[in-house]
Every structure is written in C-alpha cells, then in structure tokens.
Amino acid sequence: INDAADRILFVDADLVPLVEKIAGEIPSVEYVVVMNGQASPTAENMPKVLNYEELLVTSSPDYQWPELEEHAPAAMCYTSGTTGNPKGVVYSHRSSLLHAITVTQADTLALSERDVAMPLVPMFHVNCWGLPHAGLMVGAKLVLPSRFMTPDRTAQVIADERVTLSAGVPTLWIGFVQVLAQRPDLDVSSLNRVVIGGSAAPISLITALQSRGIPVVHAWGMTETSPIGTVSRLMAHLEKLPPEQQVAYQAKQGRVVPGVELRIVDLASGEEVPHDGATYGEIQVRGPWITASYYHDVNTEQGQDKFIDGWFRTGDVATMDSEGYVQIVDRTKDVVKSGGEWISSVILENEIVGHPQVLEAAVIALPHPKWQERPVALVVPKPDAVGQLTEADILAYLEPRVAKWWLPDRVIFVEAIPKTSVLKIDKKLIRAQLADQVHLGEE
C-alpha cells in the first residue's frame, strides 16, 4: 500500500479488521470502500469509510468516460515474492489491450464469445491472467467466483454454470481431480480446456484431466510479462505422435506467443544456448507487454540487474527444443547446486507427484558440508496413504526415473505444503522453516 501510495482501498467487509490493524501506517490512504457487507471500524487514524452499495445508489448513472492516452498506466500488480520482496509492475492501457488480443488467438488460449470462462486466479495475480479484460473484449460470459473456492465448490460451479474454459495453478486442479474421482455423477463435460500456469503441471495431472476428457493448455508467464509468454499447444504434425510423446510436449510450457521475443541464455557465458531440449539457461524476454522496469525501481535491491539491453531477465531456468517448445526446469534461486552440477527441483517434484499415493510435493536445496547443496523433499500423501507411505517408497519410485545423485537426501512427510497468496509453493518459507530443523551430512 505504501509503495504504491494508494489513495482508496476497496476491501471486503471481513477484511476490514486487517485494515484497522495498520490504519496508522498507511498515510496515503484517504478512503476505505467496504464491499460485500457492512463494517463499522473503530480504529484510530482510520481513513474515511464508505459503503460500496450506497455509493452506487447515490451516484449518477451518467458518466463521461475520459479520453486516455494509450501509454498511460492502467493497473499495477505485485510479484508474488517467492524468492524476495514483492515488486510492483505497471501495465499501460496499450499493453493490456495487446495482451488481451493475444489471449483470443486460436493458437494461444482461443478465448471467444462462445466461451463461459471461469478464472480461478485472483485479480491481484497478474490481473487474473488478463482473462477478464479479454473476456469483456470478445463478449464471453465470465464466471467470477469468490475467494473461497474449495475443490468441491470449483467442480460444482463448473457443472452449474457450464464453464468451457477455466484457469488456475496446478494445486487447484490436483484437488479438482480428486473430487471428480469421488463424484463420477458430476457433469463437467462442458469444460473443453483448462489453462494451467503459475508453476509446472506434472504429467500425472495432465494425464488425469485428459483421461476425463478435459484438454490441458499449459502456459508460462510472470507478473512482469502480463503474463502470457508461452503456450503449449500441439502443432499439427505432433498430433501424429504416440500419446506418451504428445503429453511430453504438453508438459512443456510451450512456444512463444506472437508479439513476444524470447531467448535462453547461458548464465556463465551470456550466450544463447542450443535448441536441443537439454541445455539449461535463463529465459530472457522482451515485447510490448513485457515490463521494462519495476515501480520505484531505484528502491528495489533486486531490480537493478533484471534488465539488460531491453531484455528482462526472468530468473527462470529452462531448455528449448528443436520445435521451439520451452520447458521450465527451475528458478535460478531454487535450482539445487550439488557438487558443481544442477538438479532441477521442478523435475523432481513432478516425478514424485507421479507416485500414485502422493498428492503434492516440494523440493528445496539445503546446505551440505561436502556437496554444497542437496535436495530435500516435502511430500503430502493422499488421504488413504497417510502413515503408510515411507521415504524408502519414494526413493524406490524415483530410482528408475532420475539419476542416482538426484535422489533427495531426506523425504519429509507433511500434512500441507506452505503456499503463497497465489497458491504457489512458498520455497522461501520452506527453506526458512527447515534451516534449523534439518542438517544434512550428519549421522
């Protein structure tokens, strides 16, 4: 709030107590508009409180829309801060419009007037991935659920509203698949594509959805990219491949969308890596909806080295194959550096989640006296496997699937994995929690 110098806060009634706690620390805020209920805060230094519904009733229905310059700021979202403090990214009217047009293209998300779109993404997560803007532009029906979307409620709303397109992070769809397994009578046949982004979708999740007749569109982007940067749709000649090869392409984050330039650069040499699907490098992008700086960039320690000659350094480590498909293998701050070699936490997580008794997994690097770092895995068993699944089971499952030196030094079973506000795995918090609890290389 202070970084953005907000003047007006629109707040759900049940969140007003949070605003009361910081009322004396947000000097720029002049008004708090309460939505979805009533609230009568009593905190000292509270800005003036208004009721949203009363404002609607008392305001004139006639409004003269101003003429706005296309490069003028339209919105600002903050990064999720999984590896550092959140940073503000400003979007212009021009960049938001161009991004919306891209979302409607046939080889991206193909959003059209025929769709009933239900984004399971909060507006503060890159403007809900741009779906509300694009949906309004083409005239699609938008289903905007509340923030309390359990897997059961998600499935029920999709059935009731006959949703055709929905979008969200993998953790949401893992729970959704569990609901469908428990409720085979639920009719979600209208759902003709699910967009998954925010973090990599495991092959097991893609296969589980598609086995139920729900195609998966894998995508990649960031707050800094508005967010659509790549979309994984099968090119026509790839549809002739065997199913297991097709899903391998779908598990990649896909090909760069028109309007965006993307390159993968060796972190040491600064040269572009070969498109062999194996050589790692950092994704760097530029384009009309890619940010060129952070808001208050001079005040952000992490913002200074993010921009090089017009290219944005994403911090995502990836490969690109000969077909142009990008595959994220890690964040630069999350990759495990063991004995001078890299281990992808993302690949390990996706392999572990493939175990039939595993619901979720997270892999982090912890210090090791000999190898510099080693992987440690947090695993959430499925309900019927709690107390039965063992570390030996996980390691035995991984042995034929990854190199021996990739095997985690520890497998820790937990009830839940910490997540950020946008439901990404919060590795920064996990590392902090385990730093004093797990010491590798000790007997």
URQUIZI-V196298 format. One record per residue. N is the residue number from 1. RES is the residue in one letter. NEAR is the number of other ideal C-beta (glycine too) atoms within 12 Angstrom. Layout:
# URQUIZI-V196298
N,RES,NEAR / N,RES,NEAR
This chain:
# URQUIZI-V196298
1,I,24 / 2,N,15 / 3,D,22 / 4,A,25 / 5,A,16 / 6,D,24 / 7,R,18 / 8,I,23 / 9,L,31 / 10,F,24 / 11,V,33 / 12,D,23 / 13,A,23 / 14,D,17 / 15,L,22 / 16,V,31 / 17,P,20 / 18,L,20 / 19,V,32 / 20,E,25 / 21,K,16 / 22,I,24 / 23,A,25 / 24,G,14 / 25,E,18 / 26,I,28 / 27,P,15 / 28,S,16 / 29,V,27 / 30,E,17 / 31,Y,22 / 32,V,36 / 33,V,29 / 34,V,32 / 35,M,24 / 36,N,19 / 37,G,15 / 38,Q,17 / 39,A,26 / 40,S,15 / 41,P,26 / 42,T,12 / 43,A,21 / 44,E,11 / 45,N,18 / 46,M,28 / 47,P,30 / 48,K,17 / 49,V,30 / 50,L,27 / 51,N,24 / 52,Y,25 / 53,E,16 / 54,E,14 / 55,L,17 / 56,L,14 / 57,V,11 / 58,T,11 / 59,S,12 / 60,S,9 / 61,P,8 / 62,D,6 / 63,Y,8 / 64,Q,7 / 65,W,6 / 66,P,8 / 67,E,8 / 68,L,14 / 69,E,11 / 70,E,16 / 71,H,17 / 72,A,16 / 73,P,21 / 74,A,26 / 75,A,29 / 76,M,31 / 77,C,38 / 78,Y,32 / 79,T,35 / 80,S,35 / 81,G,23 / 82,T,34 / 83,T,29 / 84,G,21 / 85,N,19 / 86,P,30 / 87,K,34 / 88,G,31 / 89,V,42 / 90,V,31 / 91,Y,35 / 92,S,25 / 93,H,22 / 94,R,22 / 95,S,37 / 96,S,39 / 97,L,27 / 98,L,31 / 99,H,44 / 100,A,34 / 101,I,26 / 102,T,39 / 103,V,47 / 104,T,33 / 105,Q,22 / 106,A,15 / 107,D,23 / 108,T,39 / 109,L,46 / 110,A,27 / 111,L,43 / 112,S,24 / 113,E,18 / 114,R,18 / 115,D,34 / 116,V,31 / 117,A,47 / 118,M,43 / 119,P,41 / 120,L,43 / 121,V,38 / 122,P,31 / 123,M,24 / 124,F,24 / 125,H,36 / 126,V,43 / 127,N,36 / 128,C,37 / 129,W,48 / 130,G,46 / 131,L,46 / 132,P,31 / 133,H,35 / 134,A,38 / 135,G,33 / 136,L,23 / 137,M,25 / 138,V,25 / 139,G,16 / 140,A,30 / 141,K,24 / 142,L,29 / 143,V,32 / 144,L,25 / 145,P,28 / 146,S,17 / 147,R,20 / 148,F,15 / 149,M,30 / 150,T,18 / 151,P,27 / 152,D,19 / 153,R,23 / 154,T,38 / 155,A,36 / 156,Q,24 / 157,V,30 / 158,I,39 / 159,A,26 / 160,D,18 / 161,E,26 / 162,R,22 / 163,V,37 / 164,T,32 / 165,L,42 / 166,S,46 / 167,A,48 / 168,G,42 / 169,V,39 / 170,P,44 / 171,T,38 / 172,L,41 / 173,W,45 / 174,I,36 / 175,G,31 / 176,F,41 / 177,V,36 / 178,Q,27 / 179,V,28 / 180,L,31 / 181,A,22 / 182,Q,17 / 183,R,20 / 184,P,11 / 185,D,13 / 186,L,25 / 187,D,19 / 188,V,33 / 189,S,16 / 190,S,27 / 191,L,37 / 192,N,28 / 193,R,33 / 194,V,44 / 195,V,50 / 196,I,46 / 197,G,45 / 198,G,38 / 199,S,44 / 200,A,45 / 201,A,44 / 202,P,35 / 203,I,34 / 204,S,34 / 205,L,40 / 206,I,36 / 207,T,27 / 208,A,31 / 209,L,37 / 210,Q,29 / 211,S,18 / 212,R,27 / 213,G,17 / 214,I,31 / 215,P,28 / 216,V,44 / 217,V,42 / 218,H,47 / 219,A,46 / 220,W,43 / 221,G,49 / 222,M,43 / 223,T,42 / 224,E,45 / 225,T,43 / 226,S,45 / 227,P,45 / 228,I,53 / 229,G,45 / 230,T,42 / 231,V,42 / 232,S,43 / 233,R,32 / 234,L,29 / 235,M,21 / 236,A,10 / 237,H,11 / 238,L,25 / 239,E,15 / 240,K,11 / 241,L,17 / 242,P,11 / 243,P,18 / 244,E,13 / 245,Q,20 / 246,Q,26 / 247,V,30 / 248,A,24 / 249,Y,34 / 250,Q,38 / 251,A,38 / 252,K,40 / 253,Q,46 / 254,G,42 / 255,R,32 / 256,V,36 / 257,V,42 / 258,P,24 / 259,G,28 / 260,V,37 / 261,E,24 / 262,L,37 / 263,R,32 / 264,I,40 / 265,V,31 / 266,D,19 / 267,L,25 / 268,A,11 / 269,S,11 / 270,G,17 / 271,E,15 / 272,E,21 / 273,V,28 / 274,P,18 / 275,H,23 / 276,D,17 / 277,G,22 / 278,A,18 / 279,T,25 / 280,Y,33 / 281,G,37 / 282,E,39 / 283,I,42 / 284,Q,40 / 285,V,41 / 286,R,26 / 287,G,30 / 288,P,28 / 289,W,43 / 290,I,38 / 291,T,40 / 292,A,27 / 293,S,21 / 294,Y,32 / 295,Y,27 / 296,H,21 / 297,D,22 / 298,V,11 / 299,N,16 / 300,T,24 / 301,E,14 / 302,Q,22 / 303,G,27 / 304,Q,15 / 305,D,16 / 306,K,30 / 307,F,23 / 308,I,18 / 309,D,13 / 310,G,18 / 311,W,27 / 312,F,37 / 313,R,32 / 314,T,41 / 315,G,32 / 316,D,42 / 317,V,38 / 318,A,44 / 319,T,33 / 320,M,37 / 321,D,27 / 322,S,16 / 323,E,26 / 324,G,26 / 325,Y,35 / 326,V,43 / 327,Q,41 / 328,I,44 / 329,V,38 / 330,D,38 / 331,R,34 / 332,T,32 / 333,K,24 / 334,D,37 / 335,V,35 / 336,V,43 / 337,K,26 / 338,S,32 / 339,G,16 / 340,G,12 / 341,E,18 / 342,W,33 / 343,I,40 / 344,S,34 / 345,S,43 / 346,V,41 / 347,I,36 / 348,L,45 / 349,E,49 / 350,N,39 / 351,E,35 / 352,I,45 / 353,V,45 / 354,G,29 / 355,H,31 / 356,P,19 / 357,Q,26 / 358,V,37 / 359,L,36 / 360,E,38 / 361,A,46 / 362,A,44 / 363,V,48 / 364,I,44 / 365,A,37 / 366,L,36 / 367,P,25 / 368,H,25 / 369,P,13 / 370,K,14 / 371,W,22 / 372,Q,21 / 373,E,30 / 374,R,32 / 375,P,49 / 376,V,40 / 377,A,45 / 378,L,42 / 379,V,38 / 380,V,34 / 381,P,31 / 382,K,26 / 383,P,17 / 384,D,15 / 385,A,19 / 386,V,17 / 387,G,12 / 388,Q,14 / 389,L,30 / 390,T,19 / 391,E,22 / 392,A,14 / 393,D,21 / 394,I,38 / 395,L,27 / 396,A,16 / 397,Y,29 / 398,L,34 / 399,E,17 / 400,P,13 / 401,R,22 / 402,V,27 / 403,A,19 / 404,K,13 / 405,W,21 / 406,W,31 / 407,L,30 / 408,P,40 / 409,D,33 / 410,R,27 / 411,V,32 / 412,I,30 / 413,F,29 / 414,V,25 / 415,E,15 / 416,A,19 / 417,I,36 / 418,P,26 / 419,K,26 / 420,T,28 / 421,S,23 / 422,V,35 / 423,L,31 / 424,K,36 / 425,I,38 / 426,D,27 / 427,K,37 / 428,K,26 / 429,L,23 / 430,I,34 / 431,R,29 / 432,A,15 / 433,Q,21 / 434,L,29 / 435,A,17 / 436,D,10 / 437,Q,16 / 438,V,27 / 439,H,17 / 440,L,26 / 441,G,17 / 442,E,12 / 443,E,4
